[in-house]
Amino acid sequence: MKTSDFYYDLPQELIAQDPLEDRSSSRLLVLNRKTGAMEHRVFRDIIEYLNPGDCLVVNNTKVIPARLMGVKEDTGAGIEVLLLTRKSDNVWETLVKPGKKARPGARIVFGDGLLKAEVLDVVEEGNRLIRFEYEGIFEEILDQLGQMPLPPYITHQLKDKNRYQTVYAEHDGSAAAPTAGLHFTPELLKEIEAKGVKLAHVTLHVGLGTFRPVKVEDVTQHHMHSEFYIVEEEQARLINETRAAGGRVICVGTTSCRTLESAAGEDGVLQAKSGWTDIFIYPGYRFKMMDALITNFHLPESTLLMLVSAFADKETIMKAYEEAVRERYRFFSFGDAMFIV
């Protein structure tokens, strides 16, 4: 299986640069993965496709304003630091640009000295371990100085930080949003629950590996970056009860899917657990938990496109993507959605 098998041609103007004013007014392509039949709807219509007894599984991670703009203490040269993973209270693994200015021992100042940092080490893939120095609460300083780490294909400035957050975001830790969830409003979620659909929350802190291209031509040789996930006891019980009663487990986004598939046993029972996952789902994978998937439109040759192709068959997905391009759907993080049933 080749990476190039997952290529499709996307006109640049179809990459959504801004979120819609009304989250639930984005378009929705409903794809029947068995027949290949497609319907064109509006996202809020999704309620018509959900049945009492189904369970929607959402990822309640929260994106932190992880992009910090600073200067080198000794030269005043500009430097950008992107927080990736917290290693201990004040030490983070980071991505630094330009890297050549961030050798071990280099000191960086942010916000006129409100936050300072020292580069400790260079680790895997050229990432830097950085120790931060500050007075007060780190999260409050980050909220004051940090910017949302928008994907590289979004060039517009985000006016409202909350638009790159789901309405149910709760646990700080992501470098990118679980974007399939951006279409839900509190009102739509209330309507869905009123219909008898259960809502389960899991957590997977999305890393920048989400945006890293697959650099090998043989798909099976690609290695995923690890991301931390949590499935709590009560939520595992809710999801297992749904399956036992014959309801569908519907994942909101590929991150919810990867969480469930990481925490499920071979017997198809979800376990309450937490840990790191580098699960890579591509065609040939046998799903243990997921019955349907709400997802955005993904980059050509990406691991996310491979995941949806594993769920719905590659040819079916590529035809749906061709249809979406023809119908001028909006693509990627702030784009439209797809419901694969």
C-alpha positions as a printed Julia matrix, in Angstrom:
341×3 Matrix{Float64}:
   0.0    0.0    0.0
   1.53   3.28  -1.14
   1.22   6.74   0.37
   0.57   8.08  -3.14
  -2.59   5.91  -3.3
  -4.14   8.46  -0.92
  -3.45  11.52  -3.06
  -6.26  13.69  -4.41
  -6.2   17.05  -6.13
  -7.49  19.91  -3.96
  -7.85  23.47  -5.26
  -6.2   25.91  -2.83
  -9.32  28.04  -2.54
 -11.25  25.16  -0.93
  -9.01  25.21   2.17
 -11.16  26.98   4.78
  -9.3   29.91   6.33
 -11.93  31.09   8.82
 -14.59  29.41  10.96
 -18.24  30.02  10.05
 -20.17  32.37  12.31
 -22.64  29.6   13.18
 -20.73  26.4   13.96
 -23.62  24.09  13.02
 -24.27  25.72   9.61
 -21.32  23.99   7.94
 -22.16  21.47   5.25
 -22.41  17.75   5.92
 -21.73  14.98   3.43
 -23.45  11.79   4.64
 -21.74   8.7    3.24
 -23.12   5.17   3.43
 -19.94   3.11   3.53
 -21.68  -0.09   2.4
 -23.5    1.28  -0.67
 -21.38   4.36  -1.43
 -24.57   6.49  -1.5
 -24.09  10.17  -0.59
 -26.37  12.92   0.67
 -25.62  16.64   0.96
 -26.98  18.22   4.14
 -26.26  20.94   6.71
 -24.42  19.85   9.87
 -27.3   20.5   12.25
 -29.3   17.93  10.23
 -27.1   15.24  11.77
 -29.73  14.77  14.45
 -31.94  13.1   11.82
 -29.31  10.36  11.4
 -28.9    9.66  15.12
 -31.13   7.12  16.87
 -32.25   6.84  20.5
 -29.79   4.49  22.21
 -26.81   5.61  20.11
 -23.77   7.05  21.88
 -21.75  10.01  20.58
 -18.13   9.85  21.79
 -16.42  13.25  21.95
 -12.83  14.22  22.77
 -12.92  16.84  25.54
  -9.29  17.92  25.23
  -8.6   21.66  25.26
  -6.08  23.41  23.0
  -3.56  25.49  24.89
  -2.28  28.8   23.39
   0.98  26.98  22.76
   2.75  29.35  20.33
   5.08  31.79  22.1
   6.98  34.61  20.38
  10.16  35.64  22.18
  13.68  36.99  21.75
  17.1   35.61  22.6
  18.31  37.21  25.82
  21.81  37.94  24.52
  21.14  39.11  20.94
  17.46  40.17  20.84
  16.92  37.94  17.77
  13.33  36.8   17.3
  12.52  33.21  18.2
   9.3   31.16  18.14
   8.58  28.36  20.6
   5.73  25.87  20.2
   4.86  23.81  23.29
   4.42  20.11  22.49
   4.51  17.97  25.64
   4.87  18.85  29.32
   7.66  16.71  30.77
   7.5   18.06  34.33
   6.13  21.18  36.04
   8.33  23.7   34.24
   9.99  21.59  31.53
   8.39  21.16  28.1
   9.36  19.45  24.88
   9.05  22.15  22.22
   9.5   22.95  18.56
  11.72  26.01  18.12
  12.18  28.2   15.03
  14.88  28.93  13.99
  16.41  25.87  15.65
  20.0   26.94  15.1
  19.48  29.8   17.58
  18.3   27.39  20.28
  21.37  25.45  21.36
  21.55  24.09  24.94
  22.19  26.99  27.31
  20.43  29.57  25.12
  18.08  31.83  27.06
  14.82  33.24  25.7
  12.63  36.08  26.99
   8.88  36.42  26.37
   6.58  39.34  27.1
   9.21  41.77  28.4
  10.44  39.24  30.95
   7.07  38.0   32.21
   8.27  34.56  31.11
  11.85  33.38  30.63
  13.27  30.08  29.43
  16.49  28.12  29.04
  17.15  25.46  26.39
  18.25  22.28  28.21
  18.72  19.73  25.45
  18.1   18.75  21.84
  15.96  15.61  21.56
  14.27  13.48  18.87
  13.62  15.2   15.52
  15.45  18.33  16.66
  12.84  19.23  19.3
  14.13  21.19  22.32
  13.64  20.55  26.01
  13.06  23.95  27.6
  12.76  24.94  31.26
  10.52  27.95  31.95
  10.98  30.53  34.73
   8.13  32.75  35.92
   6.26  34.11  38.91
   2.62  33.19  39.38
   0.62  30.57  37.48
   2.04  29.25  34.2
  -1.38  28.7   32.57
  -2.39  32.32  33.25
   0.86  33.65  31.76
   0.41  31.37  28.75
  -3.12  32.64  28.26
  -1.76  36.19  28.29
   1.25  35.69  25.98
   0.46  32.6   23.9
  -1.25  32.32  20.53
  -3.37  29.44  19.25
  -1.16  27.02  17.26
  -3.19  27.02  14.05
  -2.26  24.48  11.36
   0.26  25.67   8.74
  -2.38  25.74   5.98
  -4.39  28.43   7.83
  -2.84  31.8    7.06
  -5.56  34.09   8.47
  -5.33  35.44  12.01
  -7.95  33.96  14.37
 -10.03  36.77  15.9
 -11.56  34.69  18.7
  -9.41  32.01  20.39
 -12.54  30.06  21.37
 -13.34  29.29  17.74
 -10.45  26.81  17.69
 -11.96  25.07  20.74
 -14.92  22.7   20.93
 -17.8   23.86  23.14
 -17.14  20.87  25.45
 -13.34  21.35  25.7
 -12.31  20.74  29.31
  -8.81  19.32  29.85
  -5.78  21.43  28.81
  -3.14  19.65  26.76
  -3.57  19.76  22.97
  -1.42  21.46  20.35
  -4.28  21.14  17.83
  -8.07  20.96  18.05
 -10.1   17.79  17.49
 -11.78  19.61  14.63
 -14.76  17.33  13.92
 -16.19  18.59  17.2
 -16.03  22.26  16.16
 -19.42  21.93  14.4
 -21.4   21.27  17.58
 -23.19  24.03  19.49
 -24.57  23.69  23.05
 -28.09  23.91  21.58
 -27.49  21.08  19.1
 -25.99  18.87  21.81
 -29.07  19.46  24.02
 -31.35  18.46  21.15
 -29.3   15.34  20.52
 -29.46  14.29  24.18
 -33.2   15.05  24.3
 -33.63  12.55  21.44
 -32.22   9.8   23.67
 -28.67   9.81  22.32
 -26.01   9.44  25.02
 -22.89  11.58  25.15
 -19.6   10.03  26.3
 -16.4   12.0   26.94
 -12.88  10.68  26.39
  -9.62  12.62  26.31
  -6.8   12.47  23.78
  -4.31  15.33  23.77
  -3.66  16.0   20.1
   0.0   16.43  19.18
   1.58  18.07  16.17
   2.12  14.62  14.68
  -1.38  15.25  13.32
   0.1   17.64  10.75
   3.33  15.75  10.03
   3.36  14.37   6.49
   3.9   10.69   5.78
   7.43  10.68   4.38
   7.68   7.01   3.38
   6.12   5.56   0.23
   5.29   2.25   1.95
   2.45   3.15   4.33
   3.29   0.3    6.72
   6.72   1.84   7.42
   5.25   5.06   8.86
   5.54   5.54  12.62
   2.94   7.61  14.47
   3.86  10.01  17.26
   2.55   9.08  20.71
  -0.36  10.99  22.24
  -1.72  10.74  25.79
  -5.3    9.51  26.29
  -7.72   8.87  29.16
 -10.88   6.73  29.27
 -12.63   7.04  32.63
 -14.56   4.19  34.27
 -17.99   5.8   33.98
 -17.5    6.67  30.3
 -16.25   3.16  29.44
 -19.34   1.7   31.13
 -21.64   4.03  29.15
 -20.04   3.04  25.84
 -20.03  -0.7   26.66
 -23.7   -0.53  27.72
 -24.55   1.13  24.4
 -22.97  -1.72  22.45
 -24.57  -4.38  24.65
 -28.01  -2.82  24.07
 -27.52  -2.73  20.28
 -26.9    1.02  19.97
 -24.21   2.48  17.74
 -20.94   3.92  19.01
 -20.41   7.07  16.93
 -17.01   8.71  17.22
 -16.77  12.48  16.81
 -13.42  12.76  15.06
 -10.44  10.55  14.4
  -8.99  11.3   17.87
 -12.04   9.8   19.62
 -11.77   6.82  17.28
  -8.07   6.3   18.03
  -8.76   6.57  21.77
 -11.46   3.89  21.73
  -9.5    1.58  19.47
  -6.44   1.96  21.75
  -8.36   1.21  24.93
 -10.54  -1.64  23.6
  -9.71  -5.27  24.2
  -9.74  -7.85  21.4
 -13.13  -8.91  22.77
 -14.6   -5.52  21.78
 -14.98  -4.36  25.38
 -13.73  -0.88  26.21
 -11.42  -0.7   29.2
 -11.08   2.25  31.55
  -7.42   3.18  31.21
  -4.95   5.92  30.38
  -1.58   5.98  28.69
   0.24   6.79  25.47
  -0.95   5.57  22.09
   0.78   5.52  18.73
  -1.96   3.46  17.06
  -1.84   3.8   13.26
  -5.07   2.85  11.49
  -4.93   2.23   7.74
  -6.82  -0.06   5.32
  -6.89  -3.63   6.56
  -7.47  -2.61  10.18
 -10.38  -4.34  11.96
 -12.34  -1.88  14.1
 -13.24  -3.11  17.58
 -15.48  -0.29  18.83
 -16.55   2.28  16.23
 -19.82   1.91  14.27
 -19.98   5.36  12.63
 -17.7    8.4   12.33
 -18.19  12.17  12.16
 -15.06  13.71  10.64
 -13.75  16.64   8.63
 -12.08  16.43   5.21
  -8.4   15.57   5.59
  -5.16  16.39   3.8
  -4.06  14.3    0.83
  -1.72  11.42   1.78
  -2.34  11.99   5.51
  -2.7    9.38   8.26
  -6.2   10.74   8.91
  -7.28  10.07   5.33
  -5.84   6.56   5.74
  -7.93   6.05   8.89
 -11.22   6.99   7.2
 -10.23   4.83   4.22
  -9.81   1.9    6.61
 -13.32   2.47   7.9
 -15.16   2.99   4.63
 -12.97   1.43   1.91
 -10.43   3.54   0.05
 -12.28   3.69  -3.27
 -15.51   4.78  -1.57
 -13.7    7.52   0.36
 -11.8    8.8   -2.69
 -15.08   9.02  -4.64
 -16.64  10.95  -1.76
 -13.68  13.35  -1.73
 -13.97  13.87  -5.5
 -17.66  14.67  -4.96
 -16.82  17.1   -2.15
 -14.32  18.93  -4.39
 -16.87  19.04  -7.21
 -19.53  20.42  -4.84
 -17.09  23.02  -3.46
 -17.08  21.81   0.13
 -14.69  23.59   2.52
 -11.71  21.46   3.59
  -9.56  20.85   6.68
  -9.77  22.28  10.22
 -12.35  25.05   9.72
 -14.04  23.22   6.86
 -17.16  21.11   6.4
 -17.92  17.67   7.81
 -18.63  14.13   6.76
 -20.78  11.5    8.52
 -19.72   7.97   7.59
 -22.38   5.41   8.53
